[in-house]
Amino acid sequence: MDDERNPHAPSPSRSPAEVRPARSGPSRREVLAAGLGSALLLGAGPDPEERHSMITRPIPRTGEQLPVIGLGTWQTFNVGADPKERAPLRDVLKRFLERGGRVIDSSPMYDRAERVVGELLAELGQSRTPFLASKVWTIGRAEGEQQMRTSVQNMGHGRMDLMQVHNLVDVHTHLATLREWQQAGRIRYVGVTHYQPSSFEQLEKLIRQEALDFVQLPYSIVQRDAEARLLPACADQGVAVLVMSPFEQGGLFEKVRGKPLPPWAADFDCTSWAQYFLKFILGHPAVTSPIPATSNPKHLEDNLKAGFGRLPDEKTRARMLKHLGL
């Protein structure tokens, strides 16, 4: 699956298997091949990755720069110990870091994903390079602290850059704990997440009342509710934004299946539909990093290219919407 997805109506008492959504959408391989072929025919120009470093954006609270394309782990990294299952994931992480990526996001709700990420990073000798982000997803202070200790050990082998309250579960209890951990140097940044636009009002309230470092929210070329108030609030309050579900569980590829990229996509160094969708998101200045998930090294390479070269301005973003009838 090429897109991180938070589950419907999560509850700390439910297992990941109970809330895992079914795969949807067309084969990305078909759409990717068609999009790349069309771009080449249209003369999209040199590969922007060969000419530029990945774009970075600052975390507003500190000014620390982060590469704009991150990596999610929902479903894709939930595998066992079989080397054949892990081999493509190891390749994904290796290429991600070699191409300049840093932000890797996970959650204890994703079953084995945190442990798999941690073990593969250790194999690669890259335990210190990534910007690691996970979440707390339970009720109660003691339970939250235990869950976070496990996440820090499994994924970061003793370190974690960002800890987020997943889907606002027992949010005030956990924020108090996260503040203490941050003061003690056990984590570097504090954030909150939610996957439903119906919770944007609550997210905005927290953004304006709490000194949050990060918010993670859904945003895509077809799901733009965050533009109305939430992204402006993040910009006003100096909160970094991670974007989940940038491909709508692959549904965006179905929307463009069999369609060539418009020739003017070359104007912002875009050579595939995946880059089109990611560059649209990055065209909003409040966004720090979308975090598409994939277990396919070729898809990973394609996603990363969205972080190189030019980005669309507001006029171009409007044209991108119009081209898709949005």
C-alpha positions in Angstrom: 0.0 0.0 0.0 1.4 3.4 -1.0 -0.3 5.6 1.4 -0.3 5.8 5.2 -3.9 5.6 6.5 -5.2 6.2 10.0 -8.0 3.8 10.8 -11.7 4.7 11.2 -12.9 5.3 14.8 -9.8 4.0 16.5 -10.0 2.8 20.1 -7.1 1.8 22.3 -8.9 -1.5 23.1 -8.9 -2.5 19.4 -6.1 -4.4 17.8 -4.4 -3.2 14.6 -6.0 -6.2 12.7 -9.5 -4.9 13.7 -8.9 -1.5 12.2 -6.8 -2.2 9.2 -8.6 -0.9 6.1 -8.8 -3.0 2.9 -6.5 -2.1 0.0 -8.3 0.1 -2.5 -7.5 1.9 -5.8 -5.8 0.7 -9.0 -2.4 -0.6 -9.6 0.0 2.2 -9.1 2.5 0.4 -11.3 0.3 0.9 -14.3 -0.4 4.5 -13.5 3.2 5.3 -12.7 4.4 3.7 -16.0 1.8 5.7 -18.0 2.7 9.0 -16.3 6.4 8.6 -16.7 6.1 7.6 -20.3 3.8 10.6 -21.0 6.2 13.0 -19.3 9.1 11.8 -21.3 7.2 12.2 -24.5 6.3 15.7 -23.5 9.9 16.6 -22.9 9.8 17.2 -19.1 13.5 18.0 -19.1 16.4 16.6 -17.0 15.6 14.6 -13.9 15.5 17.3 -11.2 17.1 14.9 -8.7 20.3 15.2 -10.7 20.3 19.0 -10.5 19.2 19.8 -7.0 19.3 18.8 -3.4 16.0 17.9 -1.8 14.0 20.9 -0.6 13.9 21.4 3.1 11.6 23.4 5.3 12.2 24.6 8.9 10.5 23.4 12.0 9.1 26.7 13.1 9.8 26.3 16.8 13.5 25.7 16.3 14.5 26.4 12.7 15.8 22.9 12.2 15.5 22.0 8.6 13.7 18.9 7.4 13.6 17.4 3.9 10.1 17.8 2.6 9.3 14.1 1.6 9.0 11.8 4.5 8.1 8.1 4.9 5.1 6.6 6.6 4.9 3.0 7.8 1.2 2.1 8.1 0.7 -1.4 6.8 3.8 -1.4 4.7 6.3 -2.1 7.5 4.0 -4.5 9.4 5.9 -7.7 8.5 7.5 -10.6 10.2 11.1 -11.8 10.4 11.2 -13.4 7.0 14.2 -11.9 5.1 12.2 -12.0 1.8 9.5 -9.8 3.4 12.1 -7.4 4.9 14.4 -7.1 1.9 12.3 -4.5 0.0 11.7 -2.5 3.2 15.5 -2.5 3.9 16.0 -1.2 0.3 13.3 1.4 0.8 15.0 2.7 4.0 18.4 2.6 2.4 17.3 4.6 -0.7 15.2 7.0 1.4 18.2 8.0 3.5 20.7 8.0 0.6 18.4 10.4 -1.4 18.2 12.8 1.5 15.0 11.7 3.3 14.9 11.9 7.1 11.3 11.9 8.5 10.1 8.3 9.3 6.7 8.1 11.0 5.1 5.2 12.8 2.9 4.2 15.7 2.4 1.3 18.2 -1.0 0.9 16.5 0.8 -0.3 13.4 1.6 -3.6 15.0 5.2 -4.6 14.2 6.1 -1.6 12.1 8.1 0.3 14.8 10.2 -2.8 15.6 10.9 -3.5 12.0 12.0 0.1 11.3 14.3 0.0 14.3 15.9 -3.3 13.4 16.4 -2.4 9.7 17.9 1.0 10.6 20.3 -0.8 12.9 21.3 -3.2 10.1 21.9 -0.3 7.9 24.0 1.5 10.5 21.7 4.5 10.3 20.3 4.7 13.8 21.2 8.4 14.2 20.4 9.8 10.8 16.6 9.7 10.5 14.2 12.1 12.2 12.1 9.5 14.0 8.4 10.1 14.9 6.0 7.9 16.7 2.8 8.2 18.7 1.1 7.3 22.0 -2.2 5.6 21.5 -3.7 4.5 24.8 -5.6 5.8 27.9 -4.0 6.8 31.2 -0.6 8.2 32.2 1.1 5.0 33.3 -0.1 3.1 30.2 1.0 6.0 28.0 4.5 6.1 29.5 4.9 2.4 29.1 3.8 2.5 25.5 6.2 5.3 24.7 9.1 3.6 26.4 8.4 0.6 24.2 8.2 2.7 21.1 11.4 4.5 21.9 13.3 1.3 22.4 11.8 -0.6 19.5 12.0 2.1 16.8 14.8 4.4 18.0 16.9 2.1 20.2 16.8 4.7 23.0 16.0 7.9 21.0 12.9 9.6 19.5 12.7 13.0 17.8 8.9 13.5 17.8 6.2 11.9 19.9 2.6 12.6 19.0 -0.7 11.9 20.7 -2.4 9.6 18.2 -5.9 10.7 17.1 -6.1 12.8 20.3 -6.7 9.8 22.5 -6.6 11.0 26.1 -4.8 14.0 24.7 -4.4 16.3 27.8 -3.1 13.4 29.9 -0.4 12.6 27.3 0.5 16.1 26.5 1.4 16.7 30.1 3.7 13.6 30.0 5.2 14.7 26.7 6.0 18.1 28.1 7.9 16.4 31.0 9.7 14.1 28.6 10.7 17.0 26.4 12.0 19.0 29.3 14.0 16.0 30.4 15.5 15.6 26.9 13.8 12.2 26.3 12.1 13.5 23.2 12.8 16.6 21.1 9.3 17.6 19.8 5.7 17.2 20.8 2.7 16.9 18.5 -0.8 15.6 18.0 -2.6 13.8 15.1 -6.0 13.1 13.8 -7.2 11.5 10.5 -10.7 12.9 10.4 -11.7 16.4 9.2 -14.5 16.3 11.7 -11.9 16.7 14.4 -10.2 19.7 12.8 -12.0 22.1 15.2 -10.5 20.3 18.2 -7.1 20.3 16.5 -7.3 24.0 15.8 -8.2 24.6 19.4 -5.2 22.7 20.6 -3.0 24.5 18.1 -4.0 27.8 19.4 -4.0 26.9 23.1 -1.0 24.6 23.4 2.6 25.3 22.3 2.7 22.3 19.9 5.7 21.7 17.7 3.9 19.4 15.2 0.4 18.5 13.9 -0.2 15.5 11.6 -3.4 15.7 9.5 -5.0 14.5 6.3 -4.5 16.7 3.2 -4.5 15.9 -0.5 -5.5 17.4 -3.8 -9.0 16.1 -3.3 -9.2 16.4 0.5 -8.6 20.1 1.1 -10.6 20.8 4.3 -7.4 21.7 6.1 -6.9 24.7 3.9 -9.9 26.6 5.4 -8.7 27.1 9.0 -6.3 24.4 10.1 -3.3 25.1 7.9 -3.6 28.9 8.5 -3.7 28.2 12.2 -0.5 26.2 12.0 1.2 29.0 10.1 0.0 31.6 12.6 1.1 29.6 15.6 4.4 28.3 14.2 3.5 24.6 14.1 5.1 22.1 11.7 2.7 20.0 9.6 3.1 16.4 8.6 0.5 15.2 6.0 -1.0 11.7 6.1 -2.9 10.1 3.3 -1.5 12.2 0.4 -2.6 9.6 -2.2 -6.0 8.9 -0.6 -5.2 5.2 -0.2 -4.3 5.0 -3.8 -7.6 6.4 -4.9 -6.0 9.3 -6.6 -4.3 7.0 -9.1 -7.6 5.6 -10.1 -8.8 9.2 -10.9 -6.0 9.6 -13.4 -5.7 6.1 -14.7 -4.8 6.0 -18.4 -4.4 9.8 -18.5 -1.2 11.5 -19.5 0.3 14.2 -17.4 -0.4 17.7 -18.8 2.6 19.1 -20.7 2.8 22.1 -18.3 3.7 19.7 -15.4 7.2 20.1 -16.6 7.1 23.7 -15.5 7.4 22.5 -11.9 9.7 19.6 -12.6 7.0 17.0 -12.4 7.4 13.7 -14.3 4.7 11.4 -12.7 1.2 11.6 -11.2 2.6 10.8 -7.7 4.9 13.8 -8.0 1.9 15.9 -9.2 -0.1 15.0 -6.1 2.8 15.5 -3.7 4.0 18.7 -5.3 0.4 20.1 -5.0 0.6 19.5 -1.2 4.1 21.0 -1.0 2.8 24.0 -2.9 1.1 25.1 0.3 3.7 26.9 2.4 2.3 25.7 5.8 3.1 22.1 4.9 6.4 20.7 6.3 6.3 17.2 4.9 3.9 14.7 3.4 4.6 11.1 4.6 3.5 8.6 1.9 4.1 5.0 2.9 5.4 2.4 0.5 7.2 -1.0 0.5 8.1 -0.6 -3.2 11.6 0.9 -3.8 10.6 2.2 -7.2 7.6 4.0 -5.8 9.8 5.4 -3.1 12.2 6.8 -5.7 9.3 8.4 -7.5 7.8 9.9 -4.3 11.2 11.4 -3.4 11.5 13.2 -6.7 8.6 15.4 -5.7 11.0 17.0 -3.2 13.4 18.2 -5.9 13.1 21.0 -8.4 10.4 23.6 -8.6 7.1 23.6 -6.7 3.8 25.0 -8.0 2.7 28.5 -7.0 -0.9 29.3 -6.1 -1.9 30.0 -9.8 -0.4 26.7 -10.8 -2.1 24.9 -8.0 -5.4 26.3 -9.2 -4.6 25.0 -12.7 -3.8 21.6 -11.3 -7.2 21.4 -9.6 -9.0 22.6 -12.7 -7.1 20.0 -14.8 -8.6 17.2 -12.6 -12.1 18.8 -12.6 -11.8 19.7 -8.9 
